[in-house]
Amino acid sequence: MHPDKLSSLLETELPGMAWSMQPSDLEKFGQDWTRFHDPQAAVVFFPNDIKEVQKIIQVANRHQQVVIPSGGRTGYSAGAVATAGEWVVSMVRFNQISDFNAIDQTVKVGAGVITEQLQHFAEEHGLFYPVDFASAGSSHMAGNIATNAGGIRVLRYGLTRDYVLGLTVVTGAGEILHLNKGLVKNASGLDFRHLFIGSEGILGFVIEAEIKLVSPPPNQAVMLLALSSLDAVMSVFALARGTLQLSSFEFFSDRALKHVMSHRGFDNPFEDLHPFYVLLEFDEDEDQAMHVFESGMESAWVNDGIIAQSIDQAQQLWQYREGISESIAHYTPYKNDISVKISQVPQFMQQLEDVLAAEYPDFETIWFGHIGDGNLHLNILKPESMDTAAFKTQCESVNQHVYGLIDSFAGSISAEHGVGLIKKPFLPYSKSAEEIRLMQQVKQVFDPNNVMNRGKVVD
C-alpha cells in the first residue's frame, strides 16, 4: 500500500492513534538482533492501552494486513522482523509495574516492562525474580513470555513459564482474554495461558502478565574453573551438582573468552588460556567449593580456578560469560540454540564437534551454553569478506547435518530463542508432521485471518 493511501486509511479508521512512518523508526522497530533480513515495515504503532491494540488488530483483520509485535527486539530467530510491509505494534508504552501483592508475592507487569526493571522491583520489596540472561537490560517481559525465555538460572529456578500466573492478551481475532487471573490452582478446563507462552506472537499480543516472585536465595558465591577438555565439562558438573546447591552452571570455550577479552578490554582471568571454562553460581559454602576445585584438580578435569572474594569480583567473573553475545555481534553470527537431555550432553557435544570439524572447516565457531539444563549455543562467525546472504545459505546447507544429529538425540533445534523465520524451515527436525498440523490448527482458532506474525514458526 502506498504511504499516502496508508496514512489516509489510518487517519480514517484509527483516528488519534500514535504511529510513525519515519524511515528511522521503520528500521529500528522492524528488526531484532538478527541481521539476515532487511526491515520492510509499513508503519509502527505506539498504542497506549489494550483498547488501542484491539482496534489495530480489528482494522488489520478488515484489510488482511499482517501485524507484528515489537518488544525489546533482542531475539535471535527473526521472530519480530518485518520483511514485507507489515504493521509493527510497539509495546514500549506498556511499561508499568502495578498491583504488587506481598501476601501472594505477585505483581502485574505491562508488556513493555524491561526484565531488569522487574528484577530491581522485586529486590526493592525483598523478593527475587530469577529469570535472567545477558539481554535483561533491554528485553521486554512480553517477549520473554512469547519465547518462554530461560537464561542462566534455569537449573535451579526454571523458565519464564514457571512464573506466569496470569495473562491478558488480545487474540488475532481481536478478542480480549484474561487467562488464569493469577490463580495458583485452577482446574477448570484448558489453560490457554500456556498456549500463549512460547507462541512467538502467532496467536495474539500479550498485553499484561501477573508474575510470581520468590524469596531471595541465600548469599551466592561465584567460581570460574578452567577445564582441560570437553569431556571434563560434564564430569565437573556431576561433581558440583552432587556437592553444591547450584543456581547456575555455565560453559564457554577459549575462543569465546578471547572475544570477550578483546571486545571489552578485559585481562585473562588466568595466567594461561585453557580449552574450556565453566562458571558456577551456588549457595555460599567455601569448604564445599574447595572440595569441588581440589577433586577436579586431582581428577585432571580442572586446570585452574578462581572463587570470587567480593561482589565486584563475582560480577567481573560473570562478565566473561555474559559478554560473549555482545562481543561477537558485529560478526553477524549464525546462531544455533539447541538442546538435548542433560545426560546426553557429553556424547552429543563430541559428535557435534566431529560434524563441525567436517562441515565448518573455514568458519570460526564459538561455543557457550547452559550446560546444567542441556542448552548449548553454537555461533558460527561470518568472515568479514563474505557476503551475508552467501554466509547464511552456507550455514543453512550444513544445518541438515547439525539438526539431523539433534533429531537423532530427540533434541530441540531451539531451546530458548524461538523459531521465527530463521529456524522455520527446520522445524520438522523437532516437531512431527502431526504436531505441526495441530499447531497450524490452533493458530487458525485464535487468528482465523492469519494476520498475527504471518510466516513465522508455521504457515
Phi, psi and omega per residue, in radians:
M1 nan 2.329 3.133
H2 -1.092 2.465 -3.111
P3 -0.933 -0.670 -3.135
D4 -1.168 -0.701 3.111
K5 -1.182 -0.678 3.107
L6 -1.136 -0.735 3.117
S7 -1.033 -0.747 3.134
S8 -1.117 -0.739 3.124
L9 -1.068 -0.773 -3.101
L10 -1.175 -0.694 3.132
E11 -1.157 -0.532 -3.123
T12 -1.424 -0.785 -2.997
E13 -1.744 -0.316 3.104
L14 -2.304 1.016 -3.097
P15 -1.125 2.431 3.107
G16 1.436 -0.061 3.141
M17 -1.325 2.426 3.077
A18 -1.446 2.141 3.117
W19 -2.623 2.899 -3.124
S20 -2.523 2.488 2.977
M21 -2.087 0.275 3.093
Q22 -1.079 2.311 -3.115
P23 -0.925 -0.657 -3.135
S24 -1.146 -0.658 3.108
D25 -1.247 -0.691 3.131
L26 -1.092 -0.665 3.121
E27 -1.268 -0.780 -3.092
K28 -1.094 -0.855 -3.049
F29 -1.574 -0.080 -3.116
G30 -1.649 0.131 -3.125
Q31 -2.548 2.900 3.042
D32 -2.087 -2.713 -3.062
W33 -1.343 -0.119 2.992
T34 -1.323 2.661 -3.097
R35 -2.291 0.569 -3.115
F36 -1.774 -0.026 3.141
H37 -2.332 2.419 3.052
D38 -1.407 2.206 -3.141
P39 -1.145 2.324 -3.113
Q40 -2.356 0.836 3.133
A41 -1.239 2.612 3.093
A42 -1.552 -0.646 -3.094
V43 -2.790 2.667 3.045
V44 -2.073 2.180 3.095
F45 -1.693 2.617 3.076
F46 -2.250 1.238 -3.079
P47 -1.156 2.689 -3.117
N48 -1.770 -0.382 -3.098
D49 -2.671 3.046 -3.037
I50 -1.160 -0.553 3.128
K51 -1.132 -0.629 3.102
E52 -1.190 -0.687 3.075
V53 -1.074 -0.764 3.128
Q54 -1.039 -0.749 -3.141
K55 -1.115 -0.709 3.115
I56 -1.032 -0.796 -3.118
I57 -1.182 -0.655 3.119
Q58 -1.113 -0.760 3.103
V59 -1.156 -0.723 3.120
A60 -1.032 -0.694 3.100
N61 -1.130 -0.685 -3.135
R62 -1.107 -0.558 -3.053
H63 -1.901 0.196 -3.127
Q64 0.906 0.759 -3.091
Q65 -1.783 2.242 -3.140
V66 -1.329 2.387 3.093
V67 -2.092 2.561 -3.092
I68 -2.249 2.251 3.063
P69 -1.304 2.474 3.130
S70 -2.243 2.086 3.101
G71 -1.941 -2.118 3.116
G72 -1.401 -0.145 3.071
R73 1.007 0.667 -3.136
T74 -1.731 0.162 -3.078
G75 -1.253 2.780 -3.117
Y76 -2.057 0.187 -3.093
S77 -2.104 0.219 -3.111
A78 1.031 0.630 3.114
G79 -1.393 -0.275 -3.131
A80 -2.147 0.530 -3.113
V81 -1.718 2.346 3.047
A82 -1.705 2.027 -3.046
T83 -2.021 -0.135 -3.007
A84 -2.578 0.845 3.070
G85 1.298 0.479 3.121
E86 -1.264 2.798 2.986
W87 -1.575 2.157 3.133
V88 -1.698 2.319 3.133
V89 -2.000 1.868 -3.105
S90 -1.461 2.480 -3.133
M91 -1.813 0.326 -3.028
V92 -1.098 -0.457 -3.115
R93 -1.501 -0.128 3.089
F94 -1.630 1.074 -2.972
N95 -2.004 0.475 -3.104
Q96 -1.697 2.494 2.954
I97 -1.882 2.277 -3.043
S98 -2.575 3.045 2.987
D99 0.933 0.769 3.066
F100 -1.170 2.314 3.128
N101 -2.164 1.902 -3.059
A102 -1.186 -0.533 -3.132
I103 -1.270 -0.849 3.127
D104 -1.353 -0.279 -3.043
Q105 0.977 0.877 3.130
T106 -2.252 2.830 3.114
V107 -2.679 2.613 3.067
K108 -1.720 2.368 3.125
V109 -2.202 2.422 3.032
G110 -1.296 2.830 -3.089
A111 -0.984 -0.579 -3.059
G112 -1.623 0.127 3.072
V113 -1.136 2.284 3.136
I114 -1.373 2.487 -3.078
T115 -0.908 -0.835 -3.111
E116 -1.111 -0.561 3.084
Q117 -1.063 -0.772 3.103
L118 -1.175 -0.703 3.119
Q119 -1.034 -0.765 3.135
H120 -1.173 -0.690 3.116
F121 -1.048 -0.815 3.140
A122 -1.054 -0.744 -3.136
E123 -1.103 -0.698 3.126
E124 -1.102 -0.411 -3.135
H125 -1.836 0.321 3.068
G126 1.274 0.359 -3.108
L127 -2.177 -2.982 -2.965
F128 -2.557 2.298 2.946
Y129 -1.943 1.878 -2.882
P130 -1.471 -0.260 -3.111
V131 -1.212 2.124 -2.989
D132 -2.608 2.576 3.120
F133 -2.861 3.066 -3.013
A134 -1.080 -0.525 -3.098
S135 -1.615 0.317 -3.079
A136 -1.040 -0.433 -3.134
G137 -1.388 -0.087 -3.128
S138 -2.435 -0.332 -3.136
S139 -1.249 2.560 3.132
H140 -1.691 2.638 -3.113
M141 -1.084 -0.665 3.138
A142 -1.140 -0.628 3.074
G143 -1.163 -0.684 3.072
N144 -1.048 -0.743 -3.138
I145 -1.177 -0.719 -3.102
A146 -1.138 -0.399 3.111
T147 -1.988 0.082 -3.083
N148 0.861 0.975 -3.003
A149 -1.012 2.546 -3.117
G150 -1.929 -1.584 3.098
G151 1.749 -2.637 -2.870
I152 -1.564 -0.180 -3.073
R153 -2.081 0.332 3.135
V154 -1.032 -0.629 -3.130
L155 -0.864 -0.704 -3.092
R156 -1.812 -0.621 -2.933
Y157 -1.987 -0.214 3.131
G158 1.556 -2.921 -3.021
L159 -1.780 3.045 3.097
T160 -0.912 -0.716 -3.129
R161 -0.881 -0.604 -3.061
D162 -1.266 -0.130 -3.075
Y163 -2.069 0.035 -3.136
V164 -1.672 1.866 3.133
L165 -1.625 -0.314 -3.141
G166 -2.810 2.654 3.108
L167 -2.389 2.468 2.904
T168 -1.952 2.159 -3.047
V169 -2.306 2.749 2.908
V170 -1.983 2.083 -3.082
T171 -1.310 2.964 3.077
G172 -1.119 -0.307 3.064
A173 -1.533 -0.062 3.126
G174 1.534 0.281 3.110
E175 -1.615 2.463 3.072
I176 -1.662 2.194 3.141
L177 -2.148 2.432 3.034
H178 -1.955 1.866 -2.935
L179 -1.799 2.138 3.083
N180 1.229 -0.447 2.960
K181 0.997 0.585 3.015
G182 1.438 0.169 -3.092
L183 -1.375 2.513 3.028
V184 -1.388 -0.759 3.093
K185 -2.049 2.303 -3.132
N186 -2.805 1.705 -3.097
A187 -1.862 0.741 -3.055
S188 -1.778 0.729 3.089
G189 1.887 -2.857 -3.078
L190 -1.091 2.392 -3.138
D191 -1.758 1.605 -3.083
F192 -1.161 -0.294 3.069
R193 -0.891 -0.748 -3.050
H194 -1.334 -0.258 2.996
L195 -1.280 -0.661 -3.114
F196 -1.332 -0.506 3.075
I197 -1.253 2.074 -3.107
G198 1.521 0.136 -3.059
S199 -1.483 -0.155 3.093
E200 1.022 0.553 3.034
G201 1.310 0.263 -3.120
I202 -1.570 -0.146 3.121
L203 -1.845 -0.468 -3.079
G204 2.866 -3.008 -3.118
F205 -1.750 2.279 2.919
V206 -1.411 2.145 -3.092
I207 -1.817 -0.659 -3.104
E208 -2.645 2.633 3.113
A209 -2.394 2.505 2.982
E210 -1.695 2.106 -2.974
I211 -1.974 2.381 3.072
K212 -1.506 2.310 3.023
L213 -1.841 2.847 -3.108
V214 -2.283 2.939 3.082
S215 -1.200 2.543 -3.141
P216 -1.106 2.625 3.084
P217 -1.298 2.884 2.995
P218 -1.035 2.968 3.095
N219 -0.891 2.326 -3.090
Q220 -1.778 2.450 3.029
A221 -1.897 2.698 -3.129
V222 -2.221 2.319 3.133
M223 -2.329 2.326 3.071
L224 -1.937 2.173 -3.122
L225 -2.047 2.376 3.031
A226 -1.663 2.193 -3.021
L227 -1.880 2.746 -3.037
S228 -1.479 -0.419 -3.031
S229 -2.836 2.951 3.070
L230 -1.132 -0.673 3.139
D231 -1.061 -0.507 -3.079
A232 -1.234 -0.362 -3.024
V233 -1.031 -0.914 -3.089
M234 -1.327 -0.452 3.057
S235 -1.128 -0.738 3.109
V236 -1.205 -0.633 3.103
F237 -1.079 -0.810 3.130
A238 -1.068 -0.723 3.104
L239 -1.108 -0.812 -3.098
A240 -1.182 -0.725 -3.115
R241 -1.153 -0.541 3.122
G242 -1.449 -0.108 -3.051
T243 -2.057 -0.672 -3.026
L244 -1.974 2.794 2.982
Q245 -1.564 1.558 -3.015
L246 -1.340 2.418 2.920
S247 -1.810 -0.610 -3.121
S248 -2.506 2.570 3.004
F249 -2.508 1.696 -3.010
E250 -1.885 2.564 -3.027
F251 -2.220 2.504 2.980
F252 -2.722 2.838 -3.058
S253 -1.697 2.981 3.094
D254 -1.097 -0.610 3.116
R255 -1.116 -0.710 3.096
A256 -1.083 -0.764 3.135
L257 -1.074 -0.725 -3.136
K258 -1.058 -0.714 -3.140
H259 -1.159 -0.722 3.121
V260 -1.114 -0.790 -3.136
M261 -1.072 -0.733 -3.132
S262 -1.196 -0.788 -3.061
H263 -1.191 -0.716 -3.052
R264 -1.787 -0.013 3.139
G265 1.221 0.528 -3.129
F266 -1.469 2.649 2.989
D267 -1.423 2.740 3.023
N268 -1.109 2.216 -3.137
P269 -1.162 -0.315 3.127
F270 -2.126 2.975 3.134
E271 -1.215 -0.576 -3.100
D272 -2.189 2.911 2.990
L273 -1.521 2.597 -3.124
H274 -2.281 2.770 -3.031
P275 -1.081 -0.720 -3.066
F276 -2.513 2.770 -3.111
Y277 -2.400 2.589 2.973
V278 -2.258 2.453 3.105
L279 -2.008 2.180 -3.086
L280 -1.985 2.375 2.941
E281 -2.085 2.335 -2.994
F282 -2.758 2.850 3.074
D283 -1.053 2.272 -3.025
E284 -0.934 2.113 3.107
D285 -2.845 1.599 -2.999
E286 -1.127 -0.677 -3.120
D287 -1.101 -0.788 -3.127
Q288 -1.206 -0.627 3.090
A289 -1.091 -0.738 3.105
M290 -1.138 -0.590 3.092
H291 -1.087 -0.771 3.116
V292 -1.072 -0.821 -3.114
F293 -1.075 -0.865 -3.079
E294 -1.180 -0.695 3.106
S295 -1.132 -0.686 3.101
G296 -1.120 -0.667 3.097
M297 -1.149 -0.779 -3.117
E298 -1.096 -0.565 -3.130
S299 -1.518 0.005 -3.136
A300 1.159 0.356 3.033
W301 -1.473 -0.635 -3.048
V302 -1.865 2.273 3.081
N303 -1.638 -0.588 -3.072
D304 -2.841 2.931 -3.130
G305 -2.858 2.740 3.102
I306 -2.373 2.268 2.968
I307 -1.887 2.137 -3.099
A308 -1.050 2.369 -3.123
Q309 -1.801 0.009 3.133
S310 -2.740 2.901 3.098
I311 -1.092 -0.718 3.136
D312 -1.076 -0.734 3.139
Q313 -1.201 -0.631 3.083
A314 -1.075 -0.773 3.121
Q315 -1.108 -0.645 3.115
Q316 -1.133 -0.768 3.122
L317 -1.078 -0.669 3.108
W318 -1.099 -0.540 -3.104
Q319 -1.116 -0.499 3.097
Y320 -1.126 -0.474 3.079
R321 -1.624 -0.825 -3.045
E322 -1.233 -0.365 -3.095
G323 -1.510 0.029 -3.025
I324 -1.149 -0.915 -3.084
S325 -1.016 -0.770 3.131
E326 -1.089 -0.678 -3.037
S327 -1.235 -0.380 -3.130
I328 -1.914 0.050 -3.044
A329 -1.044 -0.630 -3.064
H330 -1.283 -0.114 3.059
Y331 -1.517 0.052 -3.052
T332 0.854 1.075 -3.050
P333 -1.190 2.541 2.959
Y334 -1.609 2.068 -2.951
K335 -1.814 2.275 2.979
N336 -1.969 1.953 -3.141
D337 -1.869 1.723 -2.897
I338 -2.221 2.840 -3.139
S339 -2.629 2.615 2.977
V340 -2.404 3.043 3.049
K341 -1.061 2.534 -3.071
I342 -0.961 -0.721 -3.096
S343 -1.145 -0.356 -3.096
Q344 -1.621 -0.101 -3.014
V345 -0.973 -0.871 -3.084
P346 -1.022 -0.843 -3.126
Q347 -1.127 -0.731 -3.135
F348 -1.101 -0.819 -3.098
M349 -1.093 -0.692 3.138
Q350 -1.136 -0.762 3.122
Q351 -1.171 -0.635 3.122
L352 -1.202 -0.633 3.050
E353 -0.992 -0.714 3.117
D354 -1.126 -0.714 3.105
V355 -1.097 -0.779 -3.108
L356 -1.102 -0.731 3.136
A357 -1.080 -0.627 -3.115
A358 -1.413 -0.656 -2.990
E359 -1.752 -0.391 -3.134
Y360 -2.118 0.820 -3.037
P361 -1.134 -0.454 -3.061
D362 -1.778 -0.027 -3.120
F363 -1.863 2.555 3.010
E364 -1.441 2.245 3.124
T365 -1.972 2.387 -3.086
I366 -2.076 2.132 3.132
W367 -1.773 2.389 2.821
F368 -2.801 2.964 3.133
G369 2.941 3.078 -3.126
H370 -1.735 1.318 -3.000
I371 -0.964 -0.611 -3.073
G372 -1.118 -0.266 3.079
D373 -2.138 0.244 3.054
G374 1.407 0.215 -3.058
N375 -1.770 2.097 -3.138
L376 -2.035 2.460 3.073
H377 -1.982 2.009 3.107
L378 -1.917 2.098 -3.101
N379 -2.018 2.154 3.068
I380 -1.796 2.156 -3.042
L381 -1.586 2.338 3.129
K382 -1.309 2.200 3.027
P383 -1.036 2.496 -3.045
E384 -1.004 -0.629 -3.061
S385 -1.474 -0.082 -3.021
M386 -1.599 2.415 3.088
D387 -1.122 2.421 -3.070
T388 -1.070 -0.765 -3.123
A389 -1.126 -0.713 3.127
A390 -1.152 -0.670 3.106
F391 -1.092 -0.808 3.140
K392 -1.075 -0.756 3.142
T393 -1.072 -0.744 -3.133
Q394 -1.166 -0.708 3.103
C395 -1.096 -0.720 -3.132
E396 -1.167 -0.544 3.118
S397 -1.201 -0.480 3.127
V398 -1.457 -0.328 -3.086
N399 -1.023 -0.507 3.132
Q400 -1.067 -0.526 3.106
H401 -1.397 -0.812 -3.129
V402 -1.116 -0.881 -3.095
Y403 -1.284 -0.487 3.045
G404 -1.097 -0.675 3.072
L405 -1.150 -0.738 3.097
I406 -1.045 -0.742 3.123
D407 -1.062 -0.701 -3.127
S408 -1.167 -0.396 3.086
F409 -1.675 0.075 -3.078
A410 0.981 0.712 3.140
G411 -1.684 -2.869 -3.102
S412 -2.169 2.427 3.085
I413 -1.329 -0.211 3.112
S414 -2.534 1.901 -3.116
A415 -1.434 -0.686 -3.065
E416 -2.636 -0.104 -3.107
H417 -1.585 -0.279 -3.104
G418 1.618 3.141 -3.077
V419 -1.741 -0.903 3.104
G420 0.945 -2.457 3.044
L421 -1.551 -0.620 -3.000
I422 -1.072 -0.784 -3.020
K423 -1.810 0.002 -3.120
K424 -0.965 -0.752 -3.128
P425 -1.123 -0.305 -3.040
F426 -1.861 0.130 -3.114
L427 -0.975 -0.610 3.136
P428 -1.075 -0.238 3.060
Y429 -1.284 -0.337 -3.139
S430 -2.031 -0.420 -3.107
K431 -2.119 2.438 3.089
S432 -1.282 2.868 3.091
A433 -1.032 -0.631 3.124
E434 -1.156 -0.732 3.119
E435 -1.124 -0.747 3.136
I436 -1.115 -0.709 3.101
R437 -1.074 -0.746 3.128
L438 -1.185 -0.623 3.064
M439 -1.072 -0.734 3.106
Q440 -1.095 -0.686 -3.133
Q441 -1.219 -0.656 3.076
V442 -1.107 -0.748 3.099
K443 -1.034 -0.711 -3.137
Q444 -1.053 -0.627 3.140
V445 -1.128 -0.830 -3.072
F446 -1.500 -0.364 -3.045
D447 -2.440 1.225 -2.972
P448 -1.082 -0.483 -3.135
N449 -1.723 0.126 3.065
N450 0.955 0.863 3.110
V451 -1.719 -0.241 -3.050
M452 -1.555 1.926 3.005
N453 0.856 0.787 -3.086
R454 -0.980 2.421 3.096
G455 1.598 -0.155 3.114
K456 -1.662 2.554 3.070
V457 1.132 -1.234 3.113
V458 -2.337 2.711 3.086
D459 -1.429 nan nan
